[in-house]
């Protein structure tokens, strides 16, 4: 599998350090969501791989699971976050 994105962060911890984001699309119901990398790293540990085949083991589409549809028909997208989108960014009072 070639890496067509200019990202080298292969774990959640590295993604946090780099400040890059991760979104997921459900190909079954076409829902799309921005994943909370911070929360995922807390829950799964910073060493959790964020490669597709590892993420599909721990992430599923809640909507499709509830409806009894294929719930791991997922596509993950790495992207850079603007400073405003980075979790924890708050304007100073
Ligand atoms: Zn779905």
PDB file of the backbone (N, CA, C, O) and the ligand in Angstrom, with CONECT records:
HET     ZN  A 101       1
ATOM      1  N   UNK A   1       0.849  -1.187   0.000  1.00  0.00           N
ATOM      2  CA  UNK A   1       0.000   0.000   0.000  1.00  0.00           C
ATOM      3  C   UNK A   1       0.889   1.244   0.000  1.00  0.00           C
ATOM      4  O   UNK A   1       1.692   1.433   0.914  1.00  0.00           O
ATOM      5  N   UNK A   2       0.753   2.063  -0.987  1.00  0.00           N
ATOM      6  CA  UNK A   2       1.585   3.258  -1.060  1.00  0.00           C
ATOM      7  C   UNK A   2       0.936   4.381  -0.262  1.00  0.00           C
ATOM      8  O   UNK A   2      -0.285   4.454  -0.127  1.00  0.00           O
ATOM      9  N   UNK A   3       1.772   5.230   0.249  1.00  0.00           N
ATOM     10  CA  UNK A   3       1.276   6.360   1.008  1.00  0.00           C
ATOM     11  C   UNK A   3       1.147   7.555   0.082  1.00  0.00           C
ATOM     12  O   UNK A   3       2.137   8.200  -0.263  1.00  0.00           O
ATOM     13  N   UNK A   4      -0.084   7.841  -0.315  1.00  0.00           N
ATOM     14  CA  UNK A   4      -0.265   8.931  -1.277  1.00  0.00           C
ATOM     15  C   UNK A   4      -0.461  10.268  -0.590  1.00  0.00           C
ATOM     16  O   UNK A   4      -0.571  11.298  -1.255  1.00  0.00           O
ATOM     17  N   UNK A   5      -0.505  10.262   0.733  1.00  0.00           N
ATOM     18  CA  UNK A   5      -0.656  11.509   1.455  1.00  0.00           C
ATOM     19  C   UNK A   5       0.677  11.936   2.046  1.00  0.00           C
ATOM     20  O   UNK A   5       1.494  11.090   2.409  1.00  0.00           O
ATOM     21  N   UNK A   6       0.901  13.218   2.144  1.00  0.00           N
ATOM     22  CA  UNK A   6       2.169  13.698   2.706  1.00  0.00           C
ATOM     23  C   UNK A   6       2.156  13.664   4.227  1.00  0.00           C
ATOM     24  O   UNK A   6       2.576  14.617   4.883  1.00  0.00           O
ATOM     25  N   UNK A   7       1.673  12.564   4.778  1.00  0.00           N
ATOM     26  CA  UNK A   7       1.633  12.435   6.231  1.00  0.00           C
ATOM     27  C   UNK A   7       2.406  11.194   6.635  1.00  0.00           C
ATOM     28  O   UNK A   7       2.323  10.160   5.972  1.00  0.00           O
ATOM     29  N   UNK A   8       3.148  11.294   7.705  1.00  0.00           N
ATOM     30  CA  UNK A   8       3.915  10.143   8.161  1.00  0.00           C
ATOM     31  C   UNK A   8       3.459   9.699   9.536  1.00  0.00           C
ATOM     32  O   UNK A   8       4.064   8.808  10.134  1.00  0.00           O
ATOM     33  N   UNK A   9       2.386  10.317  10.051  1.00  0.00           N
ATOM     34  CA  UNK A   9       1.936   9.971  11.396  1.00  0.00           C
ATOM     35  C   UNK A   9       1.153   8.664  11.351  1.00  0.00           C
ATOM     36  O   UNK A   9       0.020   8.625  10.871  1.00  0.00           O
ATOM     37  N   UNK A  10       1.761   7.606  11.849  1.00  0.00           N
ATOM     38  CA  UNK A  10       1.107   6.306  11.769  1.00  0.00           C
ATOM     39  C   UNK A  10       0.525   5.858  13.102  1.00  0.00           C
ATOM     40  O   UNK A  10      -0.017   4.758  13.206  1.00  0.00           O
ATOM     41  N   UNK A  11       0.637   6.707  14.126  1.00  0.00           N
ATOM     42  CA  UNK A  11      -0.020   6.404  15.404  1.00  0.00           C
ATOM     43  C   UNK A  11      -0.789   7.640  15.857  1.00  0.00           C
ATOM     44  O   UNK A  11      -0.538   8.755  15.399  1.00  0.00           O
ATOM     45  N   UNK A  12      -1.728   7.411  16.765  1.00  0.00           N
ATOM     46  CA  UNK A  12      -2.522   8.526  17.272  1.00  0.00           C
ATOM     47  C   UNK A  12      -1.652   9.550  17.985  1.00  0.00           C
ATOM     48  O   UNK A  12      -1.880  10.754  17.866  1.00  0.00           O
ATOM     49  N   UNK A  13      -0.651   9.072  18.729  1.00  0.00           N
ATOM     50  CA  UNK A  13       0.244   9.982  19.441  1.00  0.00           C
ATOM     51  C   UNK A  13       0.994  10.892  18.478  1.00  0.00           C
ATOM     52  O   UNK A  13       1.153  12.085  18.737  1.00  0.00           O
ATOM     53  N   UNK A  14       1.455  10.322  17.365  1.00  0.00           N
ATOM     54  CA  UNK A  14       2.180  11.132  16.377  1.00  0.00           C
ATOM     55  C   UNK A  14       1.254  12.135  15.710  1.00  0.00           C
ATOM     56  O   UNK A  14       1.651  13.256  15.388  1.00  0.00           O
ATOM     57  N   UNK A  15       0.010  11.709  15.508  1.00  0.00           N
ATOM     58  CA  UNK A  15      -0.947  12.629  14.901  1.00  0.00           C
ATOM     59  C   UNK A  15      -1.222  13.806  15.846  1.00  0.00           C
ATOM     60  O   UNK A  15      -1.312  14.956  15.414  1.00  0.00           O
ATOM     61  N   UNK A  16      -1.352  13.503  17.116  1.00  0.00           N
ATOM     62  CA  UNK A  16      -1.576  14.570  18.089  1.00  0.00           C
ATOM     63  C   UNK A  16      -0.411  15.547  18.083  1.00  0.00           C
ATOM     64  O   UNK A  16      -0.595  16.764  18.081  1.00  0.00           O
ATOM     65  N   UNK A  17       0.796  14.981  18.081  1.00  0.00           N
ATOM     66  CA  UNK A  17       1.992  15.823  18.111  1.00  0.00           C
ATOM     67  C   UNK A  17       2.077  16.687  16.857  1.00  0.00           C
ATOM     68  O   UNK A  17       2.502  17.841  16.912  1.00  0.00           O
ATOM     69  N   UNK A  18       1.671  16.118  15.738  1.00  0.00           N
ATOM     70  CA  UNK A  18       1.749  16.847  14.473  1.00  0.00           C
ATOM     71  C   UNK A  18       0.565  17.786  14.295  1.00  0.00           C
ATOM     72  O   UNK A  18       0.599  18.689  13.459  1.00  0.00           O
ATOM     73  N   UNK A  19      -0.490  17.568  15.092  1.00  0.00           N
ATOM     74  CA  UNK A  19      -1.661  18.422  14.994  1.00  0.00           C
ATOM     75  C   UNK A  19      -2.487  18.167  13.743  1.00  0.00           C
ATOM     76  O   UNK A  19      -3.194  19.055  13.268  1.00  0.00           O
ATOM     77  N   UNK A  20      -2.399  16.952  13.210  1.00  0.00           N
ATOM     78  CA  UNK A  20      -3.191  16.634  12.025  1.00  0.00           C
ATOM     79  C   UNK A  20      -4.489  15.948  12.429  1.00  0.00           C
ATOM     80  O   UNK A  20      -4.588  15.365  13.508  1.00  0.00           O
ATOM     81  N   UNK A  21      -5.460  16.024  11.565  1.00  0.00           N
ATOM     82  CA  UNK A  21      -6.779  15.494  11.871  1.00  0.00           C
ATOM     83  C   UNK A  21      -7.066  14.212  11.129  1.00  0.00           C
ATOM     84  O   UNK A  21      -6.320  13.790  10.245  1.00  0.00           O
ATOM     85  N   UNK A  22      -8.172  13.607  11.516  1.00  0.00           N
ATOM     86  CA  UNK A  22      -8.574  12.347  10.919  1.00  0.00           C
ATOM     87  C   UNK A  22     -10.094  12.358  10.814  1.00  0.00           C
ATOM     88  O   UNK A  22     -10.794  12.606  11.796  1.00  0.00           O
ATOM     89  N   UNK A  23     -10.586  12.093   9.636  1.00  0.00           N
ATOM     90  CA  UNK A  23     -12.036  12.002   9.504  1.00  0.00           C
ATOM     91  C   UNK A  23     -12.390  10.636   8.946  1.00  0.00           C
ATOM     92  O   UNK A  23     -11.566   9.964   8.325  1.00  0.00           O
ATOM     93  N   UNK A  24     -13.619  10.245   9.177  1.00  0.00           N
ATOM     94  CA  UNK A  24     -14.072   8.937   8.751  1.00  0.00           C
ATOM     95  C   UNK A  24     -15.354   9.083   7.947  1.00  0.00           C
ATOM     96  O   UNK A  24     -16.244   9.852   8.311  1.00  0.00           O
ATOM     97  N   UNK A  25     -15.438   8.346   6.861  1.00  0.00           N
ATOM     98  CA  UNK A  25     -16.662   8.299   6.076  1.00  0.00           C
ATOM     99  C   UNK A  25     -17.202   6.887   6.128  1.00  0.00           C
ATOM    100  O   UNK A  25     -16.458   5.920   5.960  1.00  0.00           O
ATOM    101  N   UNK A  26     -18.509   6.771   6.364  1.00  0.00           N
ATOM    102  CA  UNK A  26     -19.147   5.470   6.299  1.00  0.00           C
ATOM    103  C   UNK A  26     -19.672   5.304   4.876  1.00  0.00           C
ATOM    104  O   UNK A  26     -20.523   6.069   4.422  1.00  0.00           O
ATOM    105  N   UNK A  27     -19.155   4.296   4.182  1.00  0.00           N
ATOM    106  CA  UNK A  27     -19.549   4.104   2.788  1.00  0.00           C
ATOM    107  C   UNK A  27     -20.923   3.444   2.682  1.00  0.00           C
ATOM    108  O   UNK A  27     -21.506   3.383   1.600  1.00  0.00           O
ATOM    109  N   UNK A  28     -21.432   2.953   3.807  1.00  0.00           N
ATOM    110  CA  UNK A  28     -22.759   2.332   3.805  1.00  0.00           C
ATOM    111  C   UNK A  28     -23.851   3.388   3.887  1.00  0.00           C
ATOM    112  O   UNK A  28     -24.785   3.382   3.084  1.00  0.00           O
ATOM    113  N   UNK A  29     -23.738   4.303   4.860  1.00  0.00           N
ATOM    114  CA  UNK A  29     -24.799   5.308   5.027  1.00  0.00           C
ATOM    115  C   UNK A  29     -24.361   6.700   4.607  1.00  0.00           C
ATOM    116  O   UNK A  29     -25.133   7.654   4.694  1.00  0.00           O
ATOM    117  N   UNK A  30     -23.099   6.816   4.144  1.00  0.00           N
ATOM    118  CA  UNK A  30     -22.567   8.085   3.622  1.00  0.00           C
ATOM    119  C   UNK A  30     -22.411   9.157   4.694  1.00  0.00           C
ATOM    120  O   UNK A  30     -22.288  10.341   4.382  1.00  0.00           O
ATOM    121  N   UNK A  31     -22.418   8.741   5.946  1.00  0.00           N
ATOM    122  CA  UNK A  31     -22.161   9.726   6.984  1.00  0.00           C
ATOM    123  C   UNK A  31     -20.672   9.998   7.052  1.00  0.00           C
ATOM    124  O   UNK A  31     -19.856   9.142   6.710  1.00  0.00           O
ATOM    125  N   UNK A  32     -20.323  11.200   7.497  1.00  0.00           N
ATOM    126  CA  UNK A  32     -18.943  11.590   7.565  1.00  0.00           C
ATOM    127  C   UNK A  32     -18.741  12.304   8.896  1.00  0.00           C
ATOM    128  O   UNK A  32     -19.576  13.112   9.304  1.00  0.00           O
ATOM    129  N   UNK A  33     -17.650  12.010   9.563  1.00  0.00           N
ATOM    130  CA  UNK A  33     -17.421  12.638  10.854  1.00  0.00           C
ATOM    131  C   UNK A  33     -15.946  12.917  11.045  1.00  0.00           C
ATOM    132  O   UNK A  33     -15.088  12.170  10.574  1.00  0.00           O
ATOM    133  N   UNK A  34     -15.671  13.990  11.735  1.00  0.00           N
ATOM    134  CA  UNK A  34     -14.303  14.299  12.126  1.00  0.00           C
ATOM    135  C   UNK A  34     -14.038  13.573  13.431  1.00  0.00           C
ATOM    136  O   UNK A  34     -14.767  13.748  14.407  1.00  0.00           O
ATOM    137  N   UNK A  35     -13.001  12.763  13.446  1.00  0.00           N
ATOM    138  CA  UNK A  35     -12.689  12.010  14.651  1.00  0.00           C
ATOM    139  C   UNK A  35     -11.941  12.902  15.636  1.00  0.00           C
ATOM    140  O   UNK A  35     -11.165  13.774  15.246  1.00  0.00           O
ATOM    141  N   UNK A  36     -12.189  12.666  16.905  1.00  0.00           N
ATOM    142  CA  UNK A  36     -11.497  13.388  17.958  1.00  0.00           C
ATOM    143  C   UNK A  36     -10.224  12.616  18.303  1.00  0.00           C
ATOM    144  O   UNK A  36     -10.246  11.690  19.113  1.00  0.00           O
ATOM    145  N   UNK A  37      -9.113  13.013  17.674  1.00  0.00           N
ATOM    146  CA  UNK A  37      -7.850  12.277  17.833  1.00  0.00           C
ATOM    147  C   UNK A  37      -7.407  12.281  19.298  1.00  0.00           C
ATOM    148  O   UNK A  37      -6.866  11.297  19.803  1.00  0.00           O
ATOM    149  N   UNK A  38      -7.647  13.405  19.962  1.00  0.00           N
ATOM    150  CA  UNK A  38      -7.291  13.540  21.367  1.00  0.00           C
ATOM    151  C   UNK A  38      -8.010  12.494  22.213  1.00  0.00           C
ATOM    152  O   UNK A  38      -7.396  11.813  23.035  1.00  0.00           O
ATOM    153  N   UNK A  39      -9.313  12.378  21.999  1.00  0.00           N
ATOM    154  CA  UNK A  39     -10.128  11.442  22.769  1.00  0.00           C
ATOM    155  C   UNK A  39      -9.757   9.997  22.421  1.00  0.00           C
ATOM    156  O   UNK A  39      -9.699   9.135  23.298  1.00  0.00           O
ATOM    157  N   UNK A  40      -9.506   9.744  21.138  1.00  0.00           N
ATOM    158  CA  UNK A  40      -9.107   8.404  20.715  1.00  0.00           C
ATOM    159  C   UNK A  40      -7.786   8.001  21.353  1.00  0.00           C
ATOM    160  O   UNK A  40      -7.617   6.865  21.796  1.00  0.00           O
ATOM    161  N   UNK A  41      -6.853   8.945  21.394  1.00  0.00           N
ATOM    162  CA  UNK A  41      -5.540   8.661  21.988  1.00  0.00           C
ATOM    163  C   UNK A  41      -5.674   8.380  23.482  1.00  0.00           C
ATOM    164  O   UNK A  41      -4.953   7.548  24.033  1.00  0.00           O
ATOM    165  N   UNK A  42      -6.606   9.086  24.133  1.00  0.00           N
ATOM    166  CA  UNK A  42      -6.850   8.835  25.552  1.00  0.00           C
ATOM    167  C   UNK A  42      -7.432   7.447  25.768  1.00  0.00           C
ATOM    168  O   UNK A  42      -7.069   6.735  26.705  1.00  0.00           O
ATOM    169  N   UNK A  43      -8.347   7.082  24.875  1.00  0.00           N
ATOM    170  CA  UNK A  43      -9.080   5.836  25.031  1.00  0.00           C
ATOM    171  C   UNK A  43      -8.246   4.626  24.591  1.00  0.00           C
ATOM    172  O   UNK A  43      -8.261   3.585  25.248  1.00  0.00           O
ATOM    173  N   UNK A  44      -7.527   4.768  23.486  1.00  0.00           N
ATOM    174  CA  UNK A  44      -6.831   3.633  22.878  1.00  0.00           C
ATOM    175  C   UNK A  44      -5.331   3.655  23.125  1.00  0.00           C
ATOM    176  O   UNK A  44      -4.633   2.672  22.872  1.00  0.00           O
ATOM    177  N   UNK A  45      -4.841   4.790  23.625  1.00  0.00           N
ATOM    178  CA  UNK A  45      -3.410   4.925  23.864  1.00  0.00           C
ATOM    179  C   UNK A  45      -2.726   5.574  22.679  1.00  0.00           C
ATOM    180  O   UNK A  45      -3.127   5.373  21.533  1.00  0.00           O
ATOM    181  N   UNK A  46      -1.678   6.363  22.959  1.00  0.00           N
ATOM    182  CA  UNK A  46      -0.987   7.096  21.897  1.00  0.00           C
ATOM    183  C   UNK A  46      -0.264   6.187  20.898  1.00  0.00           C
ATOM    184  O   UNK A  46       0.079   6.616  19.797  1.00  0.00           O
ATOM    185  N   UNK A  47      -0.036   4.929  21.293  1.00  0.00           N
ATOM    186  CA  UNK A  47       0.659   4.010  20.386  1.00  0.00           C
ATOM    187  C   UNK A  47      -0.295   3.274  19.454  1.00  0.00           C
ATOM    188  O   UNK A  47       0.137   2.484  18.614  1.00  0.00           O
ATOM    189  N   UNK A  48      -1.600   3.535  19.603  1.00  0.00           N
ATOM    190  CA  UNK A  48      -2.575   2.924  18.697  1.00  0.00           C
ATOM    191  C   UNK A  48      -2.266   3.346  17.266  1.00  0.00           C
ATOM    192  O   UNK A  48      -2.161   4.534  16.964  1.00  0.00           O
ATOM    193  N   UNK A  49      -2.124   2.372  16.408  1.00  0.00           N
ATOM    194  CA  UNK A  49      -1.885   2.672  15.002  1.00  0.00           C
ATOM    195  C   UNK A  49      -3.094   3.377  14.409  1.00  0.00           C
ATOM    196  O   UNK A  49      -4.232   3.037  14.732  1.00  0.00           O
ATOM    197  N   UNK A  50      -2.859   4.339  13.559  1.00  0.00           N
ATOM    198  CA  UNK A  50      -3.987   4.988  12.884  1.00  0.00           C
ATOM    199  C   UNK A  50      -3.979   4.642  11.396  1.00  0.00           C
ATOM    200  O   UNK A  50      -4.488   5.400  10.570  1.00  0.00           O
ATOM    201  N   UNK A  51      -3.397   3.490  11.065  1.00  0.00           N
ATOM    202  CA  UNK A  51      -3.509   2.995   9.701  1.00  0.00           C
ATOM    203  C   UNK A  51      -4.904   2.382   9.548  1.00  0.00           C
ATOM    204  O   UNK A  51      -5.504   1.910  10.514  1.00  0.00           O
ATOM    205  N   UNK A  52      -5.396   2.402   8.321  1.00  0.00           N
ATOM    206  CA  UNK A  52      -6.775   1.975   8.066  1.00  0.00           C
ATOM    207  C   UNK A  52      -7.130   0.632   8.706  1.00  0.00           C
ATOM    208  O   UNK A  52      -8.140   0.514   9.400  1.00  0.00           O
ATOM    209  N   UNK A  53      -6.291  -0.378   8.468  1.00  0.00           N
ATOM    210  CA  UNK A  53      -6.639  -1.728   8.909  1.00  0.00           C
ATOM    211  C   UNK A  53      -6.621  -1.874  10.423  1.00  0.00           C
ATOM    212  O   UNK A  53      -7.184  -2.825  10.965  1.00  0.00           O
ATOM    213  N   UNK A  54      -5.977  -0.937  11.105  1.00  0.00           N
ATOM    214  CA  UNK A  54      -6.017  -0.965  12.573  1.00  0.00           C
ATOM    215  C   UNK A  54      -7.202  -0.163  13.096  1.00  0.00           C
ATOM    216  O   UNK A  54      -7.811  -0.519  14.105  1.00  0.00           O
ATOM    217  N   UNK A  55      -7.517   0.911  12.406  1.00  0.00           N
ATOM    218  CA  UNK A  55      -8.648   1.731  12.854  1.00  0.00           C
ATOM    219  C   UNK A  55      -9.980   1.003  12.695  1.00  0.00           C
ATOM    220  O   UNK A  55     -10.871   1.151  13.532  1.00  0.00           O
ATOM    221  N   UNK A  56     -10.119   0.222  11.632  1.00  0.00           N
ATOM    222  CA  UNK A  56     -11.404  -0.458  11.441  1.00  0.00           C
ATOM    223  C   UNK A  56     -11.653  -1.523  12.510  1.00  0.00           C
ATOM    224  O   UNK A  56     -12.774  -2.006  12.669  1.00  0.00           O
ATOM    225  N   UNK A  57     -10.592  -1.884  13.242  1.00  0.00           N
ATOM    226  CA  UNK A  57     -10.794  -2.848  14.333  1.00  0.00           C
ATOM    227  C   UNK A  57     -11.431  -2.176  15.544  1.00  0.00           C
ATOM    228  O   UNK A  57     -12.087  -2.839  16.347  1.00  0.00           O
ATOM    229  N   UNK A  58     -11.244  -0.880  15.677  1.00  0.00           N
ATOM    230  CA  UNK A  58     -11.697  -0.191  16.890  1.00  0.00           C
ATOM    231  C   UNK A  58     -12.796   0.836  16.626  1.00  0.00           C
ATOM    232  O   UNK A  58     -13.409   1.341  17.566  1.00  0.00           O
ATOM    233  N   UNK A  59     -13.048   1.144  15.367  1.00  0.00           N
ATOM    234  CA  UNK A  59     -14.052   2.154  15.046  1.00  0.00           C
ATOM    235  C   UNK A  59     -15.111   1.538  14.131  1.00  0.00           C
ATOM    236  O   UNK A  59     -14.792   0.804  13.196  1.00  0.00           O
ATOM    237  N   UNK A  60     -16.356   1.846  14.414  1.00  0.00           N
ATOM    238  CA  UNK A  60     -17.428   1.373  13.541  1.00  0.00           C
ATOM    239  C   UNK A  60     -18.495   2.457  13.474  1.00  0.00           C
ATOM    240  O   UNK A  60     -18.495   3.398  14.267  1.00  0.00           O
ATOM    241  N   UNK A  61     -19.388   2.311  12.532  1.00  0.00           N
ATOM    242  CA  UNK A  61     -20.461   3.285  12.371  1.00  0.00           C
ATOM    243  C   UNK A  61     -21.619   2.907  13.292  1.00  0.00           C
ATOM    244  O   UNK A  61     -22.261   1.872  13.119  1.00  0.00           O
ATOM    245  N   UNK A  62     -21.865   3.766  14.267  1.00  0.00           N
ATOM    246  CA  UNK A  62     -22.913   3.469  15.249  1.00  0.00           C
ATOM    247  C   UNK A  62     -24.293   3.380  14.596  1.00  0.00           C
ATOM    248  O   UNK A  62     -25.112   2.532  14.949  1.00  0.00           O
ATOM    249  N   UNK A  63     -24.529   4.274  13.638  1.00  0.00           N
ATOM    250  CA  UNK A  63     -25.823   4.288  12.945  1.00  0.00           C
ATOM    251  C   UNK A  63     -26.085   2.956  12.252  1.00  0.00           C
ATOM    252  O   UNK A  63     -27.164   2.376  12.371  1.00  0.00           O
ATOM    253  N   UNK A  64     -25.073   2.484  11.526  1.00  0.00           N
ATOM    254  CA  UNK A  64     -25.258   1.250  10.766  1.00  0.00           C
ATOM    255  C   UNK A  64     -25.337   0.039  11.683  1.00  0.00           C
ATOM    256  O   UNK A  64     -26.092  -0.896  11.417  1.00  0.00           O
ATOM    257  N   UNK A  65     -24.555   0.051  12.771  1.00  0.00           N
ATOM    258  CA  UNK A  65     -24.633  -1.057  13.714  1.00  0.00           C
ATOM    259  C   UNK A  65     -26.036  -1.140  14.307  1.00  0.00           C
ATOM    260  O   UNK A  65     -26.610  -2.223  14.423  1.00  0.00           O
ATOM    261  N   UNK A  66     -26.577   0.014  14.680  1.00  0.00           N
ATOM    262  CA  UNK A  66     -27.917   0.062  15.274  1.00  0.00           C
ATOM    263  C   UNK A  66     -28.968  -0.434  14.277  1.00  0.00           C
ATOM    264  O   UNK A  66     -29.970  -1.039  14.659  1.00  0.00           O
ATOM    265  N   UNK A  67     -28.718  -0.165  12.995  1.00  0.00           N
ATOM    266  CA  UNK A  67     -29.689  -0.539  11.962  1.00  0.00           C
ATOM    267  C   UNK A  67     -29.435  -1.942  11.411  1.00  0.00           C
ATOM    268  O   UNK A  67     -30.176  -2.418  10.551  1.00  0.00           O
ATOM    269  N   UNK A  68     -28.375  -2.606  11.914  1.00  0.00           N
ATOM    270  CA  UNK A  68     -28.075  -3.955  11.460  1.00  0.00           C
ATOM    271  C   UNK A  68     -27.412  -4.002  10.092  1.00  0.00           C
ATOM    272  O   UNK A  68     -27.411  -5.040   9.431  1.00  0.00           O
ATOM    273  N   UNK A  69     -26.838  -2.854   9.663  1.00  0.00           N
ATOM    274  CA  UNK A  69     -26.132  -2.818   8.384  1.00  0.00           C
ATOM    275  C   UNK A  69     -24.640  -3.063   8.586  1.00  0.00           C
ATOM    276  O   UNK A  69     -24.159  -3.108   9.718  1.00  0.00           O
ATOM    277  N   UNK A  70     -23.910  -3.223   7.479  1.00  0.00           N
ATOM    278  CA  UNK A  70     -22.455  -3.337   7.540  1.00  0.00           C
ATOM    279  C   UNK A  70     -21.912  -2.079   8.221  1.00  0.00           C
ATOM    280  O   UNK A  70     -22.106  -0.971   7.721  1.00  0.00           O
ATOM    281  N   UNK A  71     -21.227  -2.247   9.368  1.00  0.00           N
ATOM    282  CA  UNK A  71     -20.845  -1.069  10.150  1.00  0.00           C
ATOM    283  C   UNK A  71     -19.348  -0.758  10.106  1.00  0.00           C
ATOM    284  O   UNK A  71     -18.883   0.155  10.788  1.00  0.00           O
ATOM    285  N   UNK A  72     -18.596  -1.516   9.306  1.00  0.00           N
ATOM    286  CA  UNK A  72     -17.169  -1.201   9.197  1.00  0.00           C
ATOM    287  C   UNK A  72     -16.753  -0.973   7.748  1.00  0.00           C
ATOM    288  O   UNK A  72     -15.621  -1.247   7.350  1.00  0.00           O
ATOM    289  N   UNK A  73     -17.688  -0.472   6.991  1.00  0.00           N
ATOM    290  CA  UNK A  73     -17.420  -0.129   5.601  1.00  0.00           C
ATOM    291  C   UNK A  73     -16.926   1.320   5.592  1.00  0.00           C
ATOM    292  O   UNK A  73     -17.590   2.218   5.073  1.00  0.00           O
ATOM    293  N   UNK A  74     -15.746   1.522   6.180  1.00  0.00           N
ATOM    294  CA  UNK A  74     -15.278   2.869   6.487  1.00  0.00           C
ATOM    295  C   UNK A  74     -14.109   3.292   5.617  1.00  0.00           C
ATOM    296  O   UNK A  74     -13.335   2.473   5.123  1.00  0.00           O
ATOM    297  N   UNK A  75     -14.014   4.586   5.453  1.00  0.00           N
ATOM    298  CA  UNK A  75     -12.873   5.157   4.752  1.00  0.00           C
ATOM    299  C   UNK A  75     -12.323   6.289   5.603  1.00  0.00           C
ATOM    300  O   UNK A  75     -13.050   7.214   5.964  1.00  0.00           O
ATOM    301  N   UNK A  76     -11.039   6.212   5.921  1.00  0.00           N
ATOM    302  CA  UNK A  76     -10.419   7.235   6.770  1.00  0.00           C
ATOM    303  C   UNK A  76      -9.624   8.208   5.920  1.00  0.00           C
ATOM    304  O   UNK A  76      -8.987   7.822   4.939  1.00  0.00           O
ATOM    305  N   UNK A  77      -9.670   9.456   6.303  1.00  0.00           N
ATOM    306  CA  UNK A  77      -8.937  10.481   5.563  1.00  0.00           C
ATOM    307  C   UNK A  77      -8.088  11.296   6.535  1.00  0.00           C
ATOM    308  O   UNK A  77      -8.594  11.841   7.516  1.00  0.00           O
ATOM    309  N   UNK A  78      -6.806  11.369   6.248  1.00  0.00           N
ATOM    310  CA  UNK A  78      -5.911  12.230   7.025  1.00  0.00           C
ATOM    311  C   UNK A  78      -5.963  13.625   6.435  1.00  0.00           C
ATOM    312  O   UNK A  78      -6.030  13.783   5.216  1.00  0.00           O
ATOM    313  N   UNK A  79      -5.933  14.627   7.277  1.00  0.00           N
ATOM    314  CA  UNK A  79      -5.875  15.987   6.759  1.00  0.00           C
ATOM    315  C   UNK A  79      -5.255  16.913   7.787  1.00  0.00           C
ATOM    316  O   UNK A  79      -5.276  16.660   8.992  1.00  0.00           O
ATOM    317  N   UNK A  80      -4.715  17.972   7.272  1.00  0.00           N
ATOM    318  CA  UNK A  80      -4.148  18.983   8.156  1.00  0.00           C
ATOM    319  C   UNK A  80      -5.278  19.812   8.740  1.00  0.00           C
ATOM    320  O   UNK A  80      -6.258  20.110   8.058  1.00  0.00           O
ATOM    321  N   UNK A  81      -5.141  20.175   9.979  1.00  0.00           N
ATOM    322  CA  UNK A  81      -6.144  21.023  10.612  1.00  0.00           C
ATOM    323  C   UNK A  81      -5.665  22.464  10.584  1.00  0.00           C
ATOM    324  O   UNK A  81      -4.473  22.745  10.713  1.00  0.00           O
ATOM    325  N   UNK A  82      -6.606  23.359  10.417  1.00  0.00           N
ATOM    326  CA  UNK A  82      -6.261  24.761  10.605  1.00  0.00           C
ATOM    327  C   UNK A  82      -6.116  24.969  12.107  1.00  0.00           C
ATOM    328  O   UNK A  82      -6.671  24.198  12.891  1.00  0.00           O
ATOM    329  N   UNK A  83      -5.387  25.989  12.518  1.00  0.00           N
ATOM    330  CA  UNK A  83      -5.208  26.191  13.979  1.00  0.00           C
ATOM    331  C   UNK A  83      -6.525  26.251  14.727  1.00  0.00           C
ATOM    332  O   UNK A  83      -6.611  25.782  15.862  1.00  0.00           O
ATOM    333  N   UNK A  84      -7.555  26.822  14.113  1.00  0.00           N
ATOM    334  CA  UNK A  84      -8.845  26.959  14.796  1.00  0.00           C
ATOM    335  C   UNK A  84      -9.520  25.613  15.031  1.00  0.00           C
ATOM    336  O   UNK A  84     -10.323  25.463  15.953  1.00  0.00           O
ATOM    337  N   UNK A  85      -9.188  24.634  14.188  1.00  0.00           N
ATOM    338  CA  UNK A  85      -9.830  23.332  14.319  1.00  0.00           C
ATOM    339  C   UNK A  85      -9.113  22.424  15.309  1.00  0.00           C
ATOM    340  O   UNK A  85      -9.650  21.391  15.709  1.00  0.00           O
ATOM    341  N   UNK A  86      -7.908  22.805  15.705  1.00  0.00           N
ATOM    342  CA  UNK A  86      -7.158  21.940  16.609  1.00  0.00           C
ATOM    343  C   UNK A  86      -7.807  21.934  17.977  1.00  0.00           C
ATOM    344  O   UNK A  86      -8.124  22.972  18.558  1.00  0.00           O
ATOM    345  N   UNK A  87      -7.987  20.739  18.457  1.00  0.00           N
ATOM    346  CA  UNK A  87      -8.625  20.624  19.760  1.00  0.00           C
ATOM    347  C   UNK A  87      -7.729  21.268  20.800  1.00  0.00           C
ATOM    348  O   UNK A  87      -6.506  21.132  20.765  1.00  0.00           O
ATOM    349  N   UNK A  88      -8.345  21.952  21.699  1.00  0.00           N
ATOM    350  CA  UNK A  88      -7.587  22.580  22.750  1.00  0.00           C
ATOM    351  C   UNK A  88      -7.232  24.017  22.420  1.00  0.00           C
ATOM    352  O   UNK A  88      -6.750  24.761  23.273  1.00  0.00           O
ATOM    353  N   UNK A  89      -7.476  24.399  21.176  1.00  0.00           N
ATOM    354  CA  UNK A  89      -7.211  25.791  20.815  1.00  0.00           C
ATOM    355  C   UNK A  89      -8.304  26.672  21.357  1.00  0.00           C
ATOM    356  O   UNK A  89      -9.471  26.515  20.996  1.00  0.00           O
ATOM    357  N   UNK A  90      -7.946  27.584  22.205  1.00  0.00           N
ATOM    358  CA  UNK A  90      -8.931  28.532  22.718  1.00  0.00           C
ATOM    359  C   UNK A  90      -8.314  29.923  22.709  1.00  0.00           C
ATOM    360  O   UNK A  90      -7.135  30.088  23.021  1.00  0.00           O
ATOM    361  N   UNK A  91      -9.083  30.882  22.363  1.00  0.00           N
ATOM    362  CA  UNK A  91      -8.543  32.258  22.371  1.00  0.00           C
ATOM    363  C   UNK A  91      -8.250  32.703  23.797  1.00  0.00           C
ATOM    364  O   UNK A  91      -8.997  32.389  24.724  1.00  0.00           O
ATOM    365  N   UNK A  92      -7.186  33.417  23.955  1.00  0.00           N
ATOM    366  CA  UNK A  92      -6.865  33.925  25.286  1.00  0.00           C
ATOM    367  C   UNK A  92      -7.832  35.028  25.649  1.00  0.00           C
ATOM    368  O   UNK A  92      -8.167  35.864  24.809  1.00  0.00           O
ATOM    369  N   UNK A  93      -8.288  35.041  26.896  1.00  0.00           N
ATOM    370  CA  UNK A  93      -9.249  36.091  27.306  1.00  0.00           C
ATOM    371  C   UNK A  93      -8.560  37.460  27.348  1.00  0.00           C
ATOM    372  O   UNK A  93      -9.198  38.463  27.669  1.00  0.00           O
TER     373      UNK A  93
HETATM  374 ZN    ZN A 101     -22.989   4.047   8.501  1.00  0.00          ZN
END
